[in-house]
Structures are given as C-alpha cells and as structure tokens.
Amino acid sequence: MATDFEIGRVVAVDTSQVKIELNRDLKGMSRNTYEGPQEVGRINSYVIIPVGAHRLVAMVTRIVLTEDAEVRADRTMVTLPAARRLMKATLIGTIDGNSFRQGVSLFPVLDNPVHLAGLADLDAIFGPIDRDEKPDPDRPGYCIPIGESAIVQGRPIRIDPNAFFGKHAAILGSTGSGKSCTIASILQSVREHPHAKRTTCVILDTNGEYRSAFQQQHDDGTWTEAGPRRTLYIPSDPRKAMEHLVIPYWFLNADDFVRLFRAQEGLQAPVLLRALRLSRAASIGSSAPLELLQTLRTSCMHILALTEDDKNQWAVAGNITTICRDSLDYRENFPTHIATLDSMFGVETVEEWESALTTVRDITQQAGREPLGATRLQQIRDALDPVIRRLNRLTVERPNEAVEISADQPRPFDGRQFLESALEMAMREQLESGNPGRVRDACGPMFLRIRRFFEDPRFRFMFDNYPMAQNVLAAFLRDTLGIGSAEGNKLADLNEAPARQLPFYDRQRNGETTVDVVILDLSLLATEVLENVTALIGRLILEFLQRLGEHEGQQKRGSLPVVLVLEEAQNYIQQPHWSEEESIARVVYERIAREGRKYGLSLVVASQRPSELSKTVLSQCSSFIIHRLQNPEDLRYFKEIVPSVYGPMLEQIPALAPQTALVLGECVPAPVLVKIREARPVPRSRDPEFYRYWVQDSAPVIDVEGICASWEGGGDKVGASKGA
C-alpha cells in the first residue's frame, strides 16, 4: 500500500533541505490513495522520507517546473524537452514508531523514495484528531488547541502549555493581522480546557482592547463575565474612583526614581538616593536607627571638613552656620526620627548632638564675616569630637533592633516630608568645598521635575497622598496577580485607610476572590510614565516570585506560575540605539527574559514592529506565532533571531492571510501554518468600517461636548454614563 503514497525521489540533499523530483507518471498535482485523494506539492504540506526504520518528515517550501533537452552521445539527434517537476522541502523531524521528535540525526540518500504524509504520520506528528484523555500534569504534551491546520482540513493544532508559557513566546504581525485575537483566543482556550482549574495571567493592555475578550457589556453600561471564569479589569481612567489603577510611589526602587526624575550622576543622583533613605527610615512600623545615626554623624563630619578648608577661610564661618541651623531643624522636620533615636539610644544622644551644634553655631556667629582663626577652629573640633566618638561607638555596637534601610525597599514614606525636608537635608549633606550654592544650582532642575510629578494631576495615580497603611504592597500584589484575599488578612480599617483612596486595597479588604486574568488597562497613562509603570509592574512581580522561593524554601520556587502579556511591547522595551538613554523597562524585561523562567514568570511578547524590540527579549523566546509582516526591516530582523533552518518557511510571511499564522518553536511538534481559532468574544480591535459610515442614511450622534467636558476635567463624565 505504500506505493499509493509514493510521489517521487530525492535528487539532492544538504544539511537542512532536500530536492525531490516528482514521478513522471504523477498526473496533475494530486494522488489518489486508499485514504482518499491528496494534493501533491502544496506549500507547507508534509512529506515522508523513509530511511531504514526511521521516517524523516519534511515540509514543502518550493515547487518548480523545469524543461531539460537530452542530447544523444553521437550528437545526431536531440530529443524533445522533457518536463521535470522539482520540489524543495525542509527537514523538520523524525518519526520513530508512533512518536515524532523535532530535528534529524540521519539524512536520506540520493534516489530515496518520498511519500505523502498519511493519517498515521499526521497523528504521530500532531497527535490524534480526537483527544479526550486527561493530560499528565507533569508532562501535559500538546493539549491546548489554538486552531487547525491551514493545509490539512480538520486537523487540530495544539500547543504544549509548558513549552509555550514556560519558555517565553512572541506573537508578531503587522497591524490588523490578528495578534490581539490570537492572544485572546489562546487564553480563552486555556480557560476553557476541561481540566484547567485556575490560571494566573496579567495583561499589560496599552491599547485598552482586551476587556471585551473576557467580559461583555450590556446596554445599561454594566459588564459581566463572558464565561464561567473571573476576570479583573483595572482601568487607568481616574474618573473610575472605585476601581482605577493606583501604584503608590513608594513601590519605586532607587533606580526607578533616578530614571523617572532623570537624576544626573555627580550631585543629583546621590542627593536623591540619600533623600529616599531618609524618607524610608521614617516609615511606619520600625525605623532604621543606624541610618539615622549616620544622618547625625554626617552633619558633624561636614563641619569638620570645612574647618580644614584653607582655600575658602572667608566663607567657612557662614557655611558652618548654615549647616548648624539646618541640622538643628531636624527635630522639627523629622519627629519620627527623633522618637526612634530616643527610644533606641536614649534622649541624651540627640540632645548631646544638638548641644554641640548650638555651641559651634555660637562660635561661628561670633566670628561674623571674619576668618575663624586657629583658636575658634580648635574650639569647633573640641565641641564635635565627643559627639562623633559617641556616634561611632553606637554604630559599631549595632543593636539587634537596628536594621539598615535601603533606598530600594518599598517602605511607605510621606511624600510631603520627602519634598519639603528630606531633599533639602540630603542636598546640604552633599556640600563640597564649602559651596552650597553649587549644590543647589546642580539639584535645582531635578527638584523642579520631582515637584512636577507630585503636583501634576496626570501622575496622581502614583504620586498622590496615599495612606501608609499596613500590608499595602501585599494587597497590591494579591490584586495584580489575581490570587485573591488572604484568610484573616491584616488590612487597615476605614479610619486608617479610607475607602476609594487605594482601590486595590479596598478590593482585598472586601474579600476579593481569585481571578484567572487581570487586565491592567494602561491606555490612558501619560506616555511620559508608561515605560516606568510597565517596568515597575514587571519588576515587582519578578522580585516577589524570587522571594517566594527564599521565604518558603526552594520547593516553593516556581510554585506560582505567572503569565505576563506585553501588548505593543515595542513601545517600552525597544532595542537600544547609541544616542538614546538606557531604558528602565528594557533593563527589567531583559532580566525577566533571562531569569524569569526559573521563578515561574513567563512573557508573551506581542509586537507589530519586531525590529524595534530588544534583541535580548526576542532571542529568549522559544515559541513564535507569526502573522503577516510586510516591513522588510522587520522581516530581516526576525530572520536573524530564529534558527536559519526556518529560513525558507519565513518567505511566505508577507503573504499570510488575516487570522493565519506560522507557528514555530518548542510549543508545537513541528512548524505548521495554522488557521487560528476564532476568539469569542473578540478584543476591541476591529478595523474601522469606512464604507459603512459613508453609506449610512444618517450620521451617528456623537456627544462631542460631553467628551470634551470630561477631557477638560468637568461636565458630564462619559465613563459613568456609558459604562466604558
């Protein structure tokens, strides 16, 4: 029966491709077999090359018709041209028995017969058409349907969820090619799987289109679940006070603050980081006594440094007076710091420090505008030496309760105190060469940027005066990951954390249940902070998963697998250019791409411009779903990322139809052209229907005034009336 399937012979072999000459007796481009008629030579179809006990699988990538004229040896006759049909195919794997594996370890020889792929071969490659058995949780195999073969009608294509999500995936294609529907369809397929009980998926939705793929809106503007699973939608629209996105500023680490406020190296960055440490040291719960001792010691050391400044003796007295005056305001500006120092080291520690500074101030004021002279300088040193020795001794003893604070720790701190006191104190500590004017001039632009972020309404979702309640970070992570409220969670009551100030805190306090998909709608965020927000969310999730293993033991490492979908990823994880500043989002997501898999954090990267994406992120993806790409630069860039064996298959990408994609990599048993299953419901990403608008009898009524009034910050709120 094998002869029914034989279609030709191998006439050339290289390391990845074979050339096949079709049999001359093959009439047309089809073959009747006992399994029915089959097409021969269709691009993306499969052929089988038996080699001993093995069966090599190749994917057809090219077919040509050539004409050869044969000249007899005696040169007395030339025969008429004979048509030869040649086919090229890429070797993709091997069938041993009933199992298929990607890759080949042996090659066909010349004149090796070539067969069509039969049902048994396709079953070995893609699994049986009907698969009802329950997958093994440890080795699920290819069990999540994503569509059917665009070549073999009725042949379902399934992916391996561990390979697709566990090793990062990229979904690429030009606008309108179906990327959003593909993402929605895959996530819907996972949720609809009969044996799947839960998922943890976070979507960074920069276009505001995914809610409609998981929830449906009714005529009265309300939303309900489109299926049995729960979805949490978090909008960035500040008008939706009960549910909108809030990320308190103290979640930012030192690098986030430096990048967001564009603090320059030299003076600005050290001042900013010192101010952060001072502010975090005054946070709720416990303070950082060693950090506070260092604050006292620093003021004394700066004064001593000025007493050694021989070049600016005329300015020394005034500069020391300024340091003393500002330092003596410490008690008023940071009362929580003083309370911590008093309780930890005794009230005499701060009192002795203040007494010494008062003495020094009196000495410099007596000098007026004259140089201090050797006698007064020695008096200053004598007044400060006992205080410095005491502070040094307390620092060395390091009491058990004294935990050092870092500028990276996400501890709540008072934003007003940060603006009005901590930055000023940090700046004064950076005095160099007795020239405070130089420090202030250098830090002035940064101070203006910082104040703008705290005062601009666009950034209120991050820089508002939020309550510093207990377990705020834990509530945010539970909300963002959709893992629901903890039993007996220790969250503040309404007196400490009023309602509507931290929507995620309210949800957790009210007993939010587990959800499968969390949609963070970032579409209304200012472009200025989009990169920082996406980086912050990714970093918080990664660091939480890292600490999960450290806190509960290595057996818990990776026990909470999280899928993080990055929509329009080229907007915030771009490939760097020599003239651009380093992107904080690119740094974060390149780290996740390299290390996230170890901790259970997987990326699904969606982009319409792969040439603008970080090469590091894209090269760490093991699975690719490629829709139509037409930009030559994008095509060239993508070909550099994927293995060269796929090269001939990639030539068809510019001609792919909508909702059709070439699926490559570890998630599928073999490269395959797939008609992606339809997403139901679909994301809000439909193409505009211009002609329908043109031919309508009456134009649609548009509430331009209401939209603009809401845009301007007053009038009717469109979101409230429309339920958007």
Beta strands, then each sheet from edge to edge (+ up, - down):
strand 1: 6-13
strand 2: 17-22
strand 3: 30-33
strand 4: 36-39
strand 5: 46-51
strand 6: 54-68
strand 7: 82-96
strand 8: 99-102
strand 9: 113-116
strand 10: 144-149
strand 11: 156-159
strand 12: 169-172
strand 13: 201-205
strand 14: 215-217
strand 15: 223-225
strand 16: 231-234
strand 17: 517-521
strand 18: 562-566
strand 19: 601-607
strand 20: 623-626
strand 21: 660-665
strand 22: 672-676
sheet 1: 8+ 7- 2+ 1- 9+ 5- 6+
sheet 2: 3+ 4-
sheet 3: 11+ 10- 22+ 21- 20+ 12+ 19+ 18+ 13+ 17+ 16+
sheet 4: 14+ 15-
end
